[in-house]
Amino acid sequence: MRIGKVSKLTGVSARSIRHYEEKGLINTSRQENNYREFDEKVVESINTIQLYLGLGLTTDQIKEIMFCQYPERQEHKEKNVYCEELLLMYKSKMHEINKQLAALTEAKIHLSEKIKQMEQKREEENE
């Protein structure tokens, strides 16, 4: 499939797709006319990349993830070193997310209390 179709299926610009290819995040082949040819799996890969970018990971970090998850992409022999670092990064990111969730939960509780107080005050004034 060509880059335009991949872009349409994923909602990711052709420019970003080319960038992912340059960074080694996705694989493509070339047709005789030098057009990029993508297989069906690239859509899932791009969606995964978008998810990780949304979590605040860099493309270099995502490449390490792909390196550990997809052995056929391995360019280095020291897989275990990269994967151990990835595990630490995952744990760090999970800790960050848990802190954000705790802060959001606290904010939600605070707002709920304020809303309840304001509604009670409004009811008392309307009586």
GUTIRO-911933 format. One record per residue (C-alpha): residue number from 1; residue in one letter; z, x, y. Coordinates in Angstrom, 3 decimals, padded with zeros to 6 digits. Layout:
<atoms>
<atom><titi>NUM</titi><mardren>a</mardren><w>Z</w><u>X</u><v>Y</v></atom>
...
</atoms>
This chain:
<atoms>
<atom><titi>1</titi><mardren>m</mardren><w>000.000</w><u>000.000</u><v>000.000</v></atom>
<atom><titi>2</titi><mardren>r</mardren><w>-000.709</w><u>001.232</u><v>003.522</v></atom>
<atom><titi>3</titi><mardren>i</mardren><w>001.785</w><u>001.918</u><v>006.302</v></atom>
<atom><titi>4</titi><mardren>g</mardren><w>001.036</w><u>-001.333</u><v>008.164</v></atom>
<atom><titi>5</titi><mardren>k</mardren><w>002.009</w><u>-003.425</u><v>005.158</v></atom>
<atom><titi>6</titi><mardren>v</mardren><w>005.155</w><u>-001.374</u><v>004.575</v></atom>
<atom><titi>7</titi><mardren>s</mardren><w>006.055</w><u>-001.833</u><v>008.235</v></atom>
<atom><titi>8</titi><mardren>k</mardren><w>005.542</w><u>-005.583</u><v>007.987</v></atom>
<atom><titi>9</titi><mardren>l</mardren><w>007.575</w><u>-005.901</u><v>004.767</v></atom>
<atom><titi>10</titi><mardren>t</mardren><w>010.502</w><u>-003.853</u><v>006.066</v></atom>
<atom><titi>11</titi><mardren>g</mardren><w>010.466</w><u>-004.660</u><v>009.777</v></atom>
<atom><titi>12</titi><mardren>v</mardren><w>010.476</w><u>-000.916</u><v>010.482</v></atom>
<atom><titi>13</titi><mardren>s</mardren><w>007.915</w><u>000.605</u><v>012.844</v></atom>
<atom><titi>14</titi><mardren>a</mardren><w>005.117</w><u>002.779</u><v>011.494</v></atom>
<atom><titi>15</titi><mardren>r</mardren><w>006.456</w><u>005.577</u><v>013.699</v></atom>
<atom><titi>16</titi><mardren>s</mardren><w>009.868</w><u>005.380</u><v>011.985</v></atom>
<atom><titi>17</titi><mardren>i</mardren><w>008.241</w><u>005.318</u><v>008.562</v></atom>
<atom><titi>18</titi><mardren>r</mardren><w>006.298</w><u>008.491</u><v>009.427</v></atom>
<atom><titi>19</titi><mardren>h</mardren><w>009.562</w><u>010.044</u><v>010.636</v></atom>
<atom><titi>20</titi><mardren>y</mardren><w>011.271</w><u>009.181</u><v>007.330</v></atom>
<atom><titi>21</titi><mardren>e</mardren><w>008.382</w><u>010.830</u><v>005.502</v></atom>
<atom><titi>22</titi><mardren>e</mardren><w>008.632</w><u>013.965</u><v>007.679</v></atom>
<atom><titi>23</titi><mardren>k</mardren><w>012.381</w><u>014.140</u><v>006.983</v></atom>
<atom><titi>24</titi><mardren>g</mardren><w>011.760</w><u>013.899</u><v>003.236</v></atom>
<atom><titi>25</titi><mardren>l</mardren><w>013.487</w><u>010.525</u><v>002.896</v></atom>
<atom><titi>26</titi><mardren>i</mardren><w>010.476</w><u>008.796</u><v>001.347</v></atom>
<atom><titi>27</titi><mardren>n</mardren><w>007.519</w><u>010.011</u><v>-000.677</v></atom>
<atom><titi>28</titi><mardren>t</mardren><w>003.906</w><u>009.162</u><v>-000.018</v></atom>
<atom><titi>29</titi><mardren>s</mardren><w>000.572</w><u>010.198</u><v>-001.361</v></atom>
<atom><titi>30</titi><mardren>r</mardren><w>-002.687</w><u>010.565</u><v>000.526</v></atom>
<atom><titi>31</titi><mardren>q</mardren><w>-005.955</w><u>008.778</u><v>-000.112</v></atom>
<atom><titi>32</titi><mardren>e</mardren><w>-009.295</w><u>010.590</u><v>000.157</v></atom>
<atom><titi>33</titi><mardren>n</mardren><w>-009.585</w><u>009.410</u><v>003.772</v></atom>
<atom><titi>34</titi><mardren>n</mardren><w>-006.125</w><u>010.978</u><v>004.417</v></atom>
<atom><titi>35</titi><mardren>y</mardren><w>-004.397</w><u>007.595</u><v>004.845</v></atom>
<atom><titi>36</titi><mardren>r</mardren><w>-000.859</w><u>007.422</u><v>003.543</v></atom>
<atom><titi>37</titi><mardren>e</mardren><w>-000.413</w><u>005.441</u><v>000.348</v></atom>
<atom><titi>38</titi><mardren>f</mardren><w>003.016</w><u>004.019</u><v>-000.453</v></atom>
<atom><titi>39</titi><mardren>d</mardren><w>004.204</w><u>002.643</u><v>-003.770</v></atom>
<atom><titi>40</titi><mardren>e</mardren><w>006.274</w><u>-000.525</u><v>-004.103</v></atom>
<atom><titi>41</titi><mardren>k</mardren><w>009.577</w><u>001.386</u><v>-004.381</v></atom>
<atom><titi>42</titi><mardren>v</mardren><w>009.304</w><u>002.633</u><v>-000.800</v></atom>
<atom><titi>43</titi><mardren>v</mardren><w>010.251</w><u>-000.805</u><v>000.565</v></atom>
<atom><titi>44</titi><mardren>e</mardren><w>013.621</w><u>-000.637</u><v>-001.194</v></atom>
<atom><titi>45</titi><mardren>s</mardren><w>014.089</w><u>002.971</u><v>-000.060</v></atom>
<atom><titi>46</titi><mardren>i</mardren><w>013.392</w><u>002.076</u><v>003.573</v></atom>
<atom><titi>47</titi><mardren>n</mardren><w>015.779</w><u>-000.877</u><v>003.413</v></atom>
<atom><titi>48</titi><mardren>t</mardren><w>018.435</w><u>001.477</u><v>002.030</v></atom>
<atom><titi>49</titi><mardren>i</mardren><w>017.730</w><u>003.992</u><v>004.797</v></atom>
<atom><titi>50</titi><mardren>q</mardren><w>018.118</w><u>001.229</u><v>007.388</v></atom>
<atom><titi>51</titi><mardren>l</mardren><w>021.445</w><u>000.215</u><v>005.845</v></atom>
<atom><titi>52</titi><mardren>y</mardren><w>022.761</w><u>003.771</u><v>006.023</v></atom>
<atom><titi>53</titi><mardren>l</mardren><w>021.500</w><u>004.227</u><v>009.588</v></atom>
<atom><titi>54</titi><mardren>g</mardren><w>023.324</w><u>001.011</u><v>010.475</v></atom>
<atom><titi>55</titi><mardren>l</mardren><w>026.504</w><u>002.563</u><v>009.101</v></atom>
<atom><titi>56</titi><mardren>g</mardren><w>026.063</w><u>005.436</u><v>011.522</v></atom>
<atom><titi>57</titi><mardren>l</mardren><w>024.792</w><u>008.058</u><v>009.092</v></atom>
<atom><titi>58</titi><mardren>t</mardren><w>022.236</w><u>010.620</u><v>010.219</v></atom>
<atom><titi>59</titi><mardren>t</mardren><w>018.900</w><u>011.126</u><v>008.510</v></atom>
<atom><titi>60</titi><mardren>d</mardren><w>020.180</w><u>014.471</u><v>007.189</v></atom>
<atom><titi>61</titi><mardren>q</mardren><w>023.175</w><u>012.734</u><v>005.613</v></atom>
<atom><titi>62</titi><mardren>i</mardren><w>020.882</w><u>010.080</u><v>004.171</v></atom>
<atom><titi>63</titi><mardren>k</mardren><w>018.692</w><u>012.802</u><v>002.674</v></atom>
<atom><titi>64</titi><mardren>e</mardren><w>021.752</w><u>014.194</u><v>000.894</v></atom>
<atom><titi>65</titi><mardren>i</mardren><w>022.502</w><u>010.726</u><v>-000.458</v></atom>
<atom><titi>66</titi><mardren>m</mardren><w>018.936</w><u>010.380</u><v>-001.719</v></atom>
<atom><titi>67</titi><mardren>f</mardren><w>019.215</w><u>013.861</u><v>-003.240</v></atom>
<atom><titi>68</titi><mardren>c</mardren><w>022.263</w><u>012.828</u><v>-005.273</v></atom>
<atom><titi>69</titi><mardren>q</mardren><w>021.041</w><u>009.357</u><v>-006.208</v></atom>
<atom><titi>70</titi><mardren>y</mardren><w>017.475</w><u>010.263</u><v>-007.156</v></atom>
<atom><titi>71</titi><mardren>p</mardren><w>017.387</w><u>013.427</u><v>-009.302</v></atom>
<atom><titi>72</titi><mardren>e</mardren><w>013.571</w><u>013.495</u><v>-009.288</v></atom>
<atom><titi>73</titi><mardren>r</mardren><w>013.720</w><u>014.317</u><v>-005.557</v></atom>
<atom><titi>74</titi><mardren>q</mardren><w>015.928</w><u>017.343</u><v>-005.996</v></atom>
<atom><titi>75</titi><mardren>e</mardren><w>014.629</w><u>020.378</u><v>-004.181</v></atom>
<atom><titi>76</titi><mardren>h</mardren><w>017.760</w><u>022.458</u><v>-004.728</v></atom>
<atom><titi>77</titi><mardren>k</mardren><w>019.580</w><u>023.597</u><v>-007.832</v></atom>
<atom><titi>78</titi><mardren>e</mardren><w>023.058</w><u>023.148</u><v>-006.404</v></atom>
<atom><titi>79</titi><mardren>k</mardren><w>023.180</w><u>019.391</u><v>-006.851</v></atom>
<atom><titi>80</titi><mardren>n</mardren><w>026.902</w><u>019.263</u><v>-007.537</v></atom>
<atom><titi>81</titi><mardren>v</mardren><w>027.751</w><u>020.958</u><v>-004.234</v></atom>
<atom><titi>82</titi><mardren>y</mardren><w>025.734</w><u>018.416</u><v>-002.279</v></atom>
<atom><titi>83</titi><mardren>c</mardren><w>027.079</w><u>015.491</u><v>-004.260</v></atom>
<atom><titi>84</titi><mardren>e</mardren><w>030.695</w><u>016.587</u><v>-003.798</v></atom>
<atom><titi>85</titi><mardren>e</mardren><w>030.093</w><u>016.793</u><v>-000.049</v></atom>
<atom><titi>86</titi><mardren>l</mardren><w>028.497</w><u>013.365</u><v>-000.209</v></atom>
<atom><titi>87</titi><mardren>l</mardren><w>031.542</w><u>011.955</u><v>-001.974</v></atom>
<atom><titi>88</titi><mardren>l</mardren><w>033.775</w><u>013.342</u><v>000.781</v></atom>
<atom><titi>89</titi><mardren>m</mardren><w>031.459</w><u>011.883</u><v>003.424</v></atom>
<atom><titi>90</titi><mardren>y</mardren><w>031.567</w><u>008.482</u><v>001.693</v></atom>
<atom><titi>91</titi><mardren>k</mardren><w>035.356</w><u>008.577</u><v>001.626</v></atom>
<atom><titi>92</titi><mardren>s</mardren><w>035.477</w><u>009.528</u><v>005.292</v></atom>
<atom><titi>93</titi><mardren>k</mardren><w>033.078</w><u>006.719</u><v>006.215</v></atom>
<atom><titi>94</titi><mardren>m</mardren><w>035.129</w><u>004.243</u><v>004.148</v></atom>
<atom><titi>95</titi><mardren>h</mardren><w>038.267</w><u>005.331</u><v>006.010</v></atom>
<atom><titi>96</titi><mardren>e</mardren><w>036.453</w><u>004.779</u><v>009.331</v></atom>
<atom><titi>97</titi><mardren>i</mardren><w>035.314</w><u>001.316</u><v>008.262</v></atom>
<atom><titi>98</titi><mardren>n</mardren><w>038.824</w><u>000.383</u><v>007.120</v></atom>
<atom><titi>99</titi><mardren>k</mardren><w>040.211</w><u>001.428</u><v>010.510</v></atom>
<atom><titi>100</titi><mardren>q</mardren><w>037.579</w><u>-000.683</u><v>012.265</v></atom>
<atom><titi>101</titi><mardren>l</mardren><w>038.357</w><u>-003.652</u><v>010.027</v></atom>
<atom><titi>102</titi><mardren>a</mardren><w>042.073</w><u>-003.328</u><v>010.769</v></atom>
<atom><titi>103</titi><mardren>a</mardren><w>041.399</w><u>-003.205</u><v>014.514</v></atom>
<atom><titi>104</titi><mardren>l</mardren><w>039.095</w><u>-006.221</u><v>014.309</v></atom>
<atom><titi>105</titi><mardren>t</mardren><w>041.620</w><u>-008.160</u><v>012.233</v></atom>
<atom><titi>106</titi><mardren>e</mardren><w>044.320</w><u>-007.416</u><v>014.789</v></atom>
<atom><titi>107</titi><mardren>a</mardren><w>042.029</w><u>-008.504</u><v>017.628</v></atom>
<atom><titi>108</titi><mardren>k</mardren><w>041.174</w><u>-011.705</u><v>015.756</v></atom>
<atom><titi>109</titi><mardren>i</mardren><w>044.850</w><u>-012.555</u><v>015.250</v></atom>
<atom><titi>110</titi><mardren>h</mardren><w>045.581</w><u>-011.879</u><v>018.917</v></atom>
<atom><titi>111</titi><mardren>l</mardren><w>042.664</w><u>-014.049</u><v>020.069</v></atom>
<atom><titi>112</titi><mardren>s</mardren><w>043.637</w><u>-016.855</u><v>017.692</v></atom>
<atom><titi>113</titi><mardren>e</mardren><w>047.153</w><u>-016.882</u><v>019.130</v></atom>
<atom><titi>114</titi><mardren>k</mardren><w>045.819</w><u>-016.955</u><v>022.702</v></atom>
<atom><titi>115</titi><mardren>i</mardren><w>043.452</w><u>-019.803</u><v>021.875</v></atom>
<atom><titi>116</titi><mardren>k</mardren><w>046.272</w><u>-021.763</u><v>020.250</v></atom>
<atom><titi>117</titi><mardren>q</mardren><w>048.552</w><u>-021.210</u><v>023.265</v></atom>
<atom><titi>118</titi><mardren>m</mardren><w>045.843</w><u>-022.260</u><v>025.715</v></atom>
<atom><titi>119</titi><mardren>e</mardren><w>044.975</w><u>-025.381</u><v>023.717</v></atom>
<atom><titi>120</titi><mardren>q</mardren><w>048.661</w><u>-026.375</u><v>023.508</v></atom>
<atom><titi>121</titi><mardren>k</mardren><w>049.065</w><u>-025.867</u><v>027.240</v></atom>
<atom><titi>122</titi><mardren>r</mardren><w>045.952</w><u>-027.967</u><v>027.917</v></atom>
<atom><titi>123</titi><mardren>e</mardren><w>047.284</w><u>-030.773</u><v>025.691</v></atom>
<atom><titi>124</titi><mardren>e</mardren><w>050.648</w><u>-030.710</u><v>027.453</v></atom>
<atom><titi>125</titi><mardren>e</mardren><w>048.955</w><u>-030.953</u><v>030.846</v></atom>
<atom><titi>126</titi><mardren>n</mardren><w>046.827</w><u>-033.900</u><v>029.702</v></atom>
<atom><titi>127</titi><mardren>e</mardren><w>049.828</w><u>-035.932</u><v>028.536</v></atom>
</atoms>
